[in-house]
Amino acid sequence: MSQPSPALAGRLRALRKESWPGVVITQRRLADVFGVSNGLLSSWENTATPVSPPTFRLDAYATFFATRRSIEGPEDRLLPVAELTEEERRRREQLRTELAGLRGSTDEPGAPGAEFAPGNLWRFPAKEDVVLVVSQLPENRRIEYADPSSPDYAQLFSYADPDALIELYGHIRACNPTNNVSFRTANQRVPLRPKEYTAHLVLLGGVDWNPQTKELLALIDAPVRQVGRGDGDDDGFGGFVVTRPDGAIEHFNTQVSPDGAVVEDIALFYRGPNPLNRKRTVTVCNGMYGRGTLGAVRALTDPRFRDRNQEHLDRRFAGVPSFSILSRVPIFNNQGLTPDWTLAAHRLHEWPETN
C-alpha cells in the first residue's frame, strides 16, 4: 500500500494556483466543480499531512486542467472527455500519468489511510478475513429454542439482530467470494480471539448488548457516542450524542408515539481504520433498536437504495480514511424502512463535517 504523497499534494496545489497565467482557482471553486467539501479538497493539498485522492479524482483533476475551457463558460465545469480536442486529450493523458506516478501504487480498497472502493463499500481486498460481531440477547430475553438442551436448539435464537446479520452476511459473502467471512456473538465471557479483533471487523448492534461496539466506539475518532437505554436519558429510550467542532453538544433521540411505540429509530453507520490493526477496517452498523440496526445495514444492501447511497458516500467522503453518518430510520406499519442518504431529511449528522 502506498503512503499519501506530499509531492502529489504539492502538485495538486500548483495545478490549482498556477495552471493559467493570471487565474487562481480557489479551493472552494474547485471543490464545487468536483462536488466535494472544501475541507476534503484541502486535505488533498496538505503537504504536511496529505490524504491521497482516489484515482477517479485524479482523473477529474487531469480533465479539468487539460483545458482552459473548463473555466470559460458561464460556470466552471468538467468537460466530457469526448468533447476535448486532440491536443487537450494529450494534455489530459500527460497529467493523468504524472499524477498517478506521484500517487504511487493503488491503495487496496478499504485499507486504512486509503479511500473505500468506489461503488461498493462492502468489497474487501481478496483473501482478507471479515468478522461480523453481533449482539447476544440477555438470557431473560431468549426463547426456549436458544437453550442448548432444547431438542429444537438453534444458536441464532440467542442473537439480538438476526435480521441484520442474515442480510449483511449474505451480501458480504456474495461480494467477497475469496474471503473468509464469519460471524459470532459479542460475549463478555468469551471474548474475541486476537485474529478476530485484527480482521476487518463489522459490528452489529448498539452498546446495550454489544460490548465490542461500546469498546470500539470509545477508540474511534468520530465525535458520536451512543447513550444506552437507561443510561440517564430522560425518556429511557436512549439515543446518540454528537459533539460539534465548536464544542456544542447535540442530542438525537428515538421518536416514540404516545402509546410508547417506537415510530422512528436512529442508525449510526461508521467506517474507518481498525484501531487494533491499521491495515484492516472497522465498520459499525447500529441503532437504538433492531430496526435501526437493520436500517444501517440495508442502506448499502437494499437493491432499491444501495446504489444511490453508495454514490452519496463516493461523492461526500471519497479519500477520507474514516467517516460516519447518523440517519433516521422511519418505522411504518411496524417495518423499519431503508434510509435514503441522498435526502437531507434522512441525514441527521455527517462526519467529517463540511466547512
C-alpha positions in Angstrom: 0.0 0.0 0.0 1.4 3.4 -0.9 1.6 6.2 1.6 0.0 9.6 1.0 2.4 11.7 -1.0 3.5 15.2 -0.1 4.8 15.6 -3.7 1.3 14.8 -5.0 -0.3 17.3 -2.6 2.1 20.0 -3.8 1.5 19.3 -7.4 -2.3 19.4 -7.0 -1.9 22.8 -5.2 0.3 24.0 -8.0 -2.2 22.9 -10.7 -4.9 24.9 -9.0 -2.9 28.1 -8.5 -0.5 28.1 -11.5 -2.1 26.4 -14.4 -3.3 29.6 -16.2 -1.5 32.9 -16.0 -3.5 35.5 -14.1 -6.0 32.9 -12.9 -6.0 31.5 -9.4 -8.7 28.8 -8.7 -9.7 28.8 -5.1 -10.2 25.6 -3.2 -13.9 26.3 -2.8 -14.3 26.9 -6.5 -12.6 23.6 -7.4 -14.4 21.7 -4.7 -17.7 22.9 -6.1 -16.7 21.6 -9.6 -15.8 18.2 -8.1 -18.8 18.0 -5.8 -16.8 17.6 -2.6 -16.3 19.5 0.6 -13.8 22.3 0.8 -12.1 20.5 3.7 -11.7 17.3 1.7 -10.1 19.1 -1.2 -7.8 21.0 1.2 -6.7 17.6 2.7 -5.5 16.5 -0.8 -3.3 19.6 -1.0 -1.9 19.5 2.6 1.8 18.6 2.2 2.2 18.2 6.0 -0.4 15.5 6.4 -1.7 14.7 2.9 -4.6 12.4 2.0 -4.3 10.7 -1.3 -7.3 11.3 -3.6 -8.8 8.2 -5.2 -7.8 7.6 -8.8 -11.1 8.9 -10.3 -10.5 12.2 -8.5 -7.1 12.5 -10.1 -8.8 11.8 -13.5 -11.0 14.8 -12.7 -8.0 17.0 -12.0 -6.4 15.9 -15.3 -9.6 16.6 -17.2 -10.2 20.0 -15.6 -6.7 21.3 -16.0 -6.3 19.9 -19.5 -8.2 22.8 -21.0 -8.8 26.4 -20.1 -12.3 25.9 -21.5 -13.1 24.4 -18.1 -13.5 28.0 -16.7 -14.6 29.8 -19.8 -18.3 29.1 -19.7 -21.0 30.7 -17.5 -19.8 28.4 -14.7 -16.8 26.2 -14.1 -17.3 22.6 -15.3 -15.7 19.3 -16.1 -16.0 18.8 -19.9 -16.8 15.3 -21.1 -13.7 13.6 -22.4 -15.4 13.2 -25.8 -15.6 17.0 -26.1 -11.9 17.5 -25.7 -9.7 18.3 -28.7 -6.9 16.1 -29.6 -4.4 18.4 -28.0 -6.5 18.6 -24.8 -6.7 14.8 -24.7 -2.9 14.6 -24.9 -2.5 17.1 -22.1 -5.1 15.2 -20.0 -3.2 11.9 -20.5 0.1 13.6 -19.6 -1.5 14.9 -16.4 -3.1 11.5 -15.6 0.3 9.7 -15.9 2.1 12.3 -13.9 -0.4 12.4 -11.0 -0.7 8.6 -11.0 3.1 8.3 -10.7 3.1 10.8 -7.8 0.4 8.9 -6.1 2.2 5.6 -6.4 0.6 2.1 -6.4 -3.1 2.0 -5.9 -4.2 1.6 -2.3 -6.2 -1.5 -1.5 -9.9 -0.9 -1.2 -10.9 -0.5 2.4 -7.3 -0.2 3.7 -6.8 2.5 6.4 -5.4 5.7 5.0 -7.0 4.9 1.7 -10.4 5.5 0.3 -13.0 2.8 0.3 -13.7 1.1 -3.0 -15.9 3.4 -5.0 -19.0 1.7 -6.0 -19.1 -0.9 -3.2 -18.0 -0.3 0.4 -18.6 -3.9 1.2 -15.9 -5.2 -1.1 -12.7 -6.1 0.7 -9.2 -7.0 -0.5 -9.1 -10.6 -1.7 -8.3 -13.3 0.9 -8.5 -11.0 3.9 -10.8 -12.2 6.8 -14.0 -10.4 7.6 -15.6 -11.0 11.0 -19.2 -9.9 11.9 -19.8 -9.4 15.6 -23.4 -9.3 16.6 -25.1 -8.6 20.0 -26.1 -11.5 22.1 -29.6 -11.4 23.7 -29.6 -11.3 27.5 -30.8 -14.7 28.9 -34.1 -13.3 30.2 -34.9 -12.2 26.6 -34.3 -15.6 24.9 -37.0 -18.2 24.0 -36.7 -21.9 24.8 -35.1 -22.7 21.4 -32.0 -20.8 22.5 -31.4 -23.3 25.3 -28.8 -25.9 24.1 -30.8 -28.6 26.0 -33.8 -27.9 23.8 -34.4 -30.5 21.0 -35.1 -27.6 18.7 -32.0 -25.6 19.8 -30.6 -23.2 17.2 -27.8 -20.8 18.1 -29.3 -17.9 16.1 -32.1 -17.7 18.7 -29.5 -16.1 21.1 -28.6 -13.4 18.6 -30.0 -9.9 19.1 -30.1 -8.8 15.5 -30.6 -11.9 13.3 -32.4 -9.9 10.5 -29.4 -7.5 10.2 -26.9 -10.4 10.4 -28.5 -12.6 7.8 -28.9 -9.6 5.4 -25.3 -8.5 5.8 -23.6 -11.8 6.0 -25.1 -13.0 2.7 -24.3 -9.7 1.0 -20.6 -9.6 2.1 -20.2 -13.3 1.1 -21.6 -12.5 -2.4 -19.3 -9.5 -2.8 -16.2 -11.3 -1.5 -16.1 -14.9 -2.8 -12.4 -15.4 -2.0 -12.6 -14.1 1.6 -13.2 -16.0 4.8 -16.4 -14.3 6.2 -17.5 -15.4 9.6 -19.8 -14.2 12.4 -20.1 -14.6 16.1 -21.7 -13.0 19.1 -20.2 -10.4 21.4 -19.9 -12.1 24.8 -18.1 -10.8 27.8 -17.4 -14.4 29.0 -16.0 -15.5 25.6 -14.0 -12.5 24.1 -13.0 -12.4 20.5 -9.7 -14.0 19.6 -6.7 -11.8 18.6 -7.1 -12.9 14.9 -10.8 -11.8 15.0 -10.0 -8.4 16.7 -7.5 -7.7 14.0 -9.5 -8.7 10.9 -11.9 -6.5 9.0 -14.5 -6.1 11.9 -18.2 -5.4 11.3 -20.0 -4.6 14.5 -23.8 -5.0 14.5 -26.0 -3.7 17.4 -25.7 -1.0 19.9 -23.9 -0.5 23.2 -26.6 -2.1 25.4 -25.9 -5.7 24.4 -22.8 -5.5 22.2 -19.7 -4.8 24.5 -17.5 -4.8 21.4 -19.4 -1.9 19.9 -19.1 0.0 23.2 -15.4 -0.6 23.4 -14.6 0.2 19.8 -16.7 3.3 19.8 -14.5 4.6 22.6 -11.4 4.1 20.4 -12.5 5.6 17.1 -12.3 9.2 16.2 -15.9 10.0 15.2 -17.5 12.7 17.5 -20.6 10.5 18.1 -21.4 8.4 21.1 -24.4 6.3 21.9 -26.4 6.7 25.1 -27.7 3.3 26.2 -31.2 2.7 27.3 -31.4 3.6 31.0 -28.1 5.5 31.0 -29.6 8.6 32.3 -31.6 9.6 29.3 -34.9 11.2 30.4 -37.2 9.1 28.3 -35.4 5.9 28.9 -35.2 5.1 25.1 -31.6 6.3 24.6 -30.1 8.0 21.6 -27.0 9.4 20.2 -24.9 12.4 21.3 -22.8 14.5 18.8 -20.0 16.9 19.8 -19.8 19.7 17.2 -16.5 21.2 16.2 -17.3 24.3 18.3 -17.8 22.1 21.3 -21.6 22.3 21.2 -23.5 19.1 22.2 -26.4 17.8 20.2 -28.8 15.0 21.1 -30.7 12.7 18.7 -33.3 10.5 20.3 -35.7 7.9 19.0 -39.2 9.1 18.3 -41.9 7.4 20.3 -45.7 7.6 20.0 -48.0 8.5 22.9 -48.7 4.8 23.5 -44.9 4.0 23.8 -44.2 2.5 20.4 -41.1 3.5 18.5 -42.1 5.2 15.3 -38.6 6.4 14.2 -35.3 4.8 15.1 -31.8 6.3 14.7 -29.0 4.4 12.9 -25.2 5.0 13.0 -23.0 3.9 10.1 -19.3 4.3 10.7 -16.3 3.1 8.6 -12.6 3.7 9.5 -9.3 2.0 10.3 -9.4 -0.8 12.8 -7.7 0.7 15.9 -6.3 -2.7 16.7 -4.8 -3.3 13.2 -4.4 -0.2 11.0 -4.2 -2.5 7.9 -7.8 -3.5 8.4 -11.1 -1.7 8.8 -13.9 -1.5 11.4 -17.5 -0.8 10.3 -20.3 -0.1 12.8 -23.9 -0.6 11.9 -26.0 0.1 15.0 -29.3 1.6 16.0 -31.1 2.1 19.3 -33.3 -0.8 18.4 -33.2 -3.7 16.0 -34.9 -1.9 13.1 -32.3 0.9 13.4 -29.5 -1.6 13.1 -31.2 -3.3 10.1 -31.7 0.2 8.6 -28.0 0.9 8.9 -27.2 -2.4 7.1 -29.8 -2.1 4.4 -28.6 1.4 3.4 -25.9 -0.4 1.4 -27.6 -3.8 0.7 -31.2 -2.9 -0.3 -31.1 -3.0 -4.2 -33.6 -0.1 -4.3 -31.3 2.2 -2.3 -27.8 0.9 -2.2 -26.6 2.5 -5.5 -27.8 6.0 -4.7 -26.5 5.7 -1.1 -23.1 4.4 -2.3 -22.9 7.3 -4.8 -23.5 9.7 -1.9 -20.6 8.1 0.0 -18.4 8.3 -3.0 -19.3 12.0 -3.6 -19.2 13.1 0.1 -16.4 11.0 1.6 -14.0 9.9 -1.2 -10.4 9.9 0.1 -11.5 10.2 3.7 -10.0 7.4 5.9 -12.9 7.4 8.3 -16.5 8.8 8.3 -19.8 8.4 9.9 -23.5 9.0 9.1 -26.3 9.3 11.6 -29.6 8.8 9.9 -33.3 8.4 10.6 -34.9 5.0 10.2 -38.7 5.6 9.8 -40.9 2.8 11.0 -44.1 2.2 9.0 -46.6 -0.5 9.8 -44.0 -2.0 12.2 -41.5 -2.2 9.4 -38.2 -0.3 9.5 -37.6 1.5 6.2 -34.3 1.9 4.4 -32.8 5.3 4.9 -32.1 7.3 1.8 -28.8 9.2 2.4 -29.4 11.4 -0.7 -32.3 13.1 1.3 -31.1 15.7 3.7 -34.2 15.0 5.9 -32.9 11.4 6.5 -29.3 12.5 7.4 -29.1 13.8 11.0 -25.3 14.2 11.1 -22.3 13.5 8.9 -18.7 13.5 9.9 -16.3 14.9 8.9 -18.4 18.0 8.7 -18.3 20.3 5.7 -16.8 23.8 6.1 
